[in-house]
Every structure is written in C-alpha cells, then in structure tokens.
Amino acid sequence: MASKMNTCSGRAHPGTIAFANLVARVFPGCEIGRIYDCTKVAGYKTLSDHAYGRAVDIFPKDRAQGDEIFKWCIAKHNLNDITVVIWWRQIWSSLNPTIHKYTGVHPHEDHVHISLKLLKGFGLL
Ligand SMILES: [Zn+2]
C-alpha cells in the first residue's frame, strides 16, 4: 500500500490557506500564488510540499518586499510552523536554520516559497 506521504493530498489544507491570507494581510500588494499542486520539486523525483497542500508561493510586488517576507517568515517560523523558506537563491529551513544558498533548479526570484509543518498544513493545529 502506498504511504500517504507519497501521494498528493488532493487539496490545499485550511492551515496553509490561513497562513497565505495572513502573509497577504501583513504585506499589502503581494499576491498569493500556488498552494495545492500535485507536482514534483523541479528537477527532482520527490513530491513538492505543494503536493501535500502545505506550501504556498507568495509573489511580492518587488524584490524589497520579497526580502521583507523572507526575513519575516524566518523570524516567525516558530509561531507559524514554517519548515522551509526560499527566496532569491537563498533558503532557510528548520533542518538547517541559517540562510544559505539555494541550489535548486528554480531560482525563486519571482516568488517566496514557504512550506509549513504537515499538521499546520492539514489545519490540525
Ligand atoms: Zn513553492
């Protein structure tokens, strides 16, 4: 039997949507992009956190706002159960909690990618 972790969740989860709306309120002018998407990480075989409905792409109005969103997410990662933030070729993750170079295929120069803990994404917290 396939593990639930290896299949798409089928929908964006309420916690993810609530978090996306929070970012949009805190940073006027940014736009909420992709949340649920049954897809793999660009260039990899593993499913994206979007496939579990626990990631959101935020499109800032400009690079300065993207920098602000990136820093805000890192500063508030505990409060919001954030596990990964990617922006402008940089990544912060709860597994490696320093800002370091992001070497993924997509440079993330147009959007901030934010992943949340699974429970948060499922709206259970
Ligand atoms: Zn993303």
Boltz pocket constraint, residues with backbone or C-beta under 6 A from the ligand:
constraints:
  - pocket:
      binder: B
      contacts: [[A, 34], [A, 50], [A, 55], [A, 56], [A, 57], [A, 112], [A, 113], [A, 114]]
      max_distance: 6.0
